[in-house]
Amino acid sequence: MALLDDIKFQFKSGNILMQLIYINGGIFLAVMLLRLALFLVGQVGVFHDIAVQMTITADLSSLVWRPWSLLTHMFWHINPSQNTQGLQEFLHILFNMAWLYFGGSLFLNFMDSKRLLSTYILGGLSGAAAYILAMNVFPVYSTNSVAYGASAAVLAVMVAVATKAPNFVVQLRFIGPVKLKFVAIAVVLLDVVLMRDGNAGGHFGHLGGALFGFVYASQLNAGRDLTVDFLKPLNWLKEGLPKREKKIKVVHRRAKSDYEYNAEKASKQEQIDAILDKIKRSGYDSLSKNEKEILFKSSKEI
């Protein structure tokens, strides 16, 4: 259970970027295990039906019966097809999460976590809208297809930070220093060039996410935040949920003297220093569960 405790600790103590990566990775792992279990019992068709419900379709008559897919598709990296290759799906989420970590880390240097979450979700929704529109407008494409993955949401984050700080220089391995705006331009042009490679719907979705990122950051530079009201409904919903009443336990304690207070504070600091020294010597994984809880609680008090 130590691994599970570590994951819980990292998720609770991490920022929204790491939480998004953990959510995507957790869903991917759980779904892969579910697909394996259904395969072993000869129920592959059941998994196909589940996967179809989680991906978006350009067929409006089908989409109206699964509106939740507008949200779930951006956390789903498994192909509904029964002939798909697991390695391809693994590379899909690996590259998406690598780009999300790269772009999201830069994003948080210039904007906050709430804007990152809003950009991710609204970028994914914009990508879905672009995909549905393209499949229904251009006669060369068919609405009998599905789209899934975080690519549009990730590209929205990447283009948003590149628009916010276009001349910020990043170090790319094998290339060297490059301005952020050129990285974003290259990624967008790649989607345009590869439009005819058989995944046109995906590329249109990417461009939709990129367009949202550009418009959002441009408006932000002009002093207007398009996402300022986006999270309000979620906050209202959270406030409207019934809250558990906490039992108040009254404890009468003798007031501490300055000497007792300072001695207790010094003792806690020695304990934290010892834990930090242990991390330097043996790494975070060498800590016991109790030591991790002490470190977590101390971080909340800072």
N, C-alpha and C positions, 0 to 999 in steps of 0.2 A: 504493500500500500504506500510505500515511500514515494514511488514515482507519481502516484495519483495525488499525494499531498503536495509534491513539488509543483505539479501542474496547477493545482488549485491556488497555491501561493503565488505563482508567477502570473496567473490570470487576474487575481484580485489586486495584486500590487502593480501590475503593468498598466501602461497607458492604453488609450483606445486603439492605437495602431496594433499593438501586440494582441489585444483582445480580438480584433478583427481577424488577425492571422490565426489565432488559436481557434476561433469559431469556424473558419473555413477549413482548417486542417482537421478539426474534430469531426465535422460533418463528413468530410471526405473519408476518413478512416472508418467511421461508423457505417457509412453507406457501402463501402467496399466489403466490410465484414458481413453486412446484411445480404449483399449480392452473392457472396460465397456460400452463406448458409442456405439461401434459396436454391442455388445451383446444386448443392449437395443433396437436397431433398427433391430435386426434379421440378422445381417451381420457378423456372427462369421467367416465364411469362408474367408472374406476379410482380417480379422486380421491374420488368418493362413497364407495367401499368403504373407502378409507383413513380418511376423516373419521369414518365410522360407528364404526370401531374405537377412535378417540380420544375419543369422547363417551360419556357414560353413558346407559343406558336403564333405564326402570322395569320392563321385562320381565325378571324374575328368571331365567327360563330362558335368556335371551340374555346377560344380565350375567355369569352364571357362566362363560361362555366367553371373556370379555374383562375379567378382574378389574383389569388394569392401567389401565383407563379411569377407575377411581375416583381415580387420581392424575393421569392425563394430562388429564382434562377441565378441570382448574382452570388449565391453561396453554394451553388451546385456545380460540380465539375465531372460528373459521371454521364457518359453518353447513354441514352435510353436504348440504343441499338444493341441487339444481342450478339453482334459480330465485332464489337469494339475490343480494342487492345488495352489492357490495364496499364502498360508502360506509357502509352500515349496520354492516358488520363493523368497519370502521375506527373509527367512532364508538363502537362497543361497547368495543373495547380502549382507545381514547383516554380515555373516561370512567373505565373501571376503573383504568387506570394513574394518572390524575390523582387519583382518590380514594385509591389505594394510597399515592401519594407524600404526600398530605396527611395521611392517618391514620397512615401508617408513620413519618413524621417526628415526629409528636406522640408516637407509641408509644415511640420511641427516647429521648425525653426522660425517660420514667418507667421503662422496662424495657429489657432488653438485646437484642442481635441474635438470640441463640438462642431467646429467647421469641417474638420476632417471627416467625421461621421456623416454629416449632412452632405458633403461633397461625394463621398463614396456611394451613399444610397441614391441621391438625386442623379448622380452620374450614371449609375446602373439603370435607373428608370428612363433616363434620356436615351441611353443606348438601346433599351427595349423599344422605345417609341420609334427610333430611327430604323431599327430592324423591321418592325411591323409595317412602317410606312413604305420602306423600300420594296419589301416583298409584295405589297399590294399595288404599288404604283407602276413599277417597271415590269412590262410584260415578259421579259426574258426570265424572270424569276417566278417561283411557285410559292404559294402560301402553305403548301404541304411540307413544312419543315419546322424544326424547333431550334431554339438558341438557349445557351446556358453558359455559365462561367462569370468570373469577376472581372474579365478583361476591360469592359466598358467603364466599370467603376474605378478600376485601377488607373486607366488612362485619364479619366477625369481628374483624379488626384494629381497625376504627373503633369498634365497640361496646366492645371490651376497654379501649381507652384512655379512652373516655368513662366507663366504669364505674370505672376506676382513678383518674381525676382529673375527676370530674363537673363541678366548678365552675371548671375551667380555662377562661379566656376566649380565644376566637379571633376574629380580625377577618375578617369575610366581606364581600367586595366587594358593594356596593349594599345591604347590610343593616347592617353595622357590627359592634360587639362582641356576641358571643353565647356563652353558656356551652356547653361541649362536650356536656353531657348533652342539651341541647335539639336540637343538630344530630343526634345519634344517634337520638333519639326521632322526629324529623321524617322521617328516612330510613326507619326501620322502619315508621312509620305509612303512608308512601307505598306501601310494598310491600303492606300490608294493603288499602289503598283500591283499588289497581290489580289486585287478585287476579283480577278477572273480565275483564281486558283481552286474554285469549288467551294469556298467558304464565304461567299459574298455576304450572306446574312450576318456572319460574325464581324466582317470588316465594316459593314454599315453600322453595326452596333458600336464598334470601337470608335468610329468617327462621331457618332452621336454623343458618346461619353466625353470625347475630347472637346467637342463643341461646347458642351455644358461647362467643362472646366475652364475653357477660354472666356466664355461669357461671364461666368461667375467671378473669376479673378479680375477681369476688366472692370466689372461693376464695383467690385470691392476696392479697386484702386481709385475709383471715382467717388468713393464714400458711401456706396449702397451695398448692403449685404442681402443677397437674394435668399439666404438660408436662415435669416434671423427668426422667422416665424415657423420654420419647418418642424422643430422639435417641441413646440408648444403643445400640440395635441397629445404627444407622448407624456409630457409633464402633467397635463391636466388629467390624463388617464391614471397616471401613477398616484396623483393626489386624491383621485376619487375612489381608489381601491380601499377597502376596509383595512385598517391597520390593527395589528395585534396590540392589545393594551399590555404594557409592561408593568409587572408587579413591582411596586416601589418597596424596597427593603430599607428600613430606617436603621442605621447603625450609628450608635453614639460613640464617638472616638475622642480621646483626649487630644487637645491641640498639641501639635509637635513644636518642640523648641527649635530655635535656629540651628543648634548643634545637631539635633536628631535629623532635621531636614537635610542639612548639608552632608551628613554622614550617609544617609540613604541615597542621596543623589550621587555621591562619589562611588558608592558601591555599585549602583546601576551602570555608571560610566565604565567602571573597571570590567564589568561583565560584558558590556558591548565591545570594549576594546579587545577583550580576549576572543570574542567571537569573530571580530574582523581580522585579527591576527591568524586565526585558524583558517579563515577563507583564503588569506594570502598564501598560507603554507600548503593547504590541501585542496582548496577550491570549495565552492558553495555546496557541492554534493556531499562533502564530508560532515556537514552539520547534522545534528540530531533534530528530531521533530520539535523538541522543546526549544532548542537554540534558534531554529527558524522562526518560531512563534515570538520569541523575545525580540529578535531582529525586526520582525514585521510590526510589532506593537511600538517599538522605539521609533520606527520610521513614521508612524502615524502621529507621534507626539512632537515631531520636529516642526 
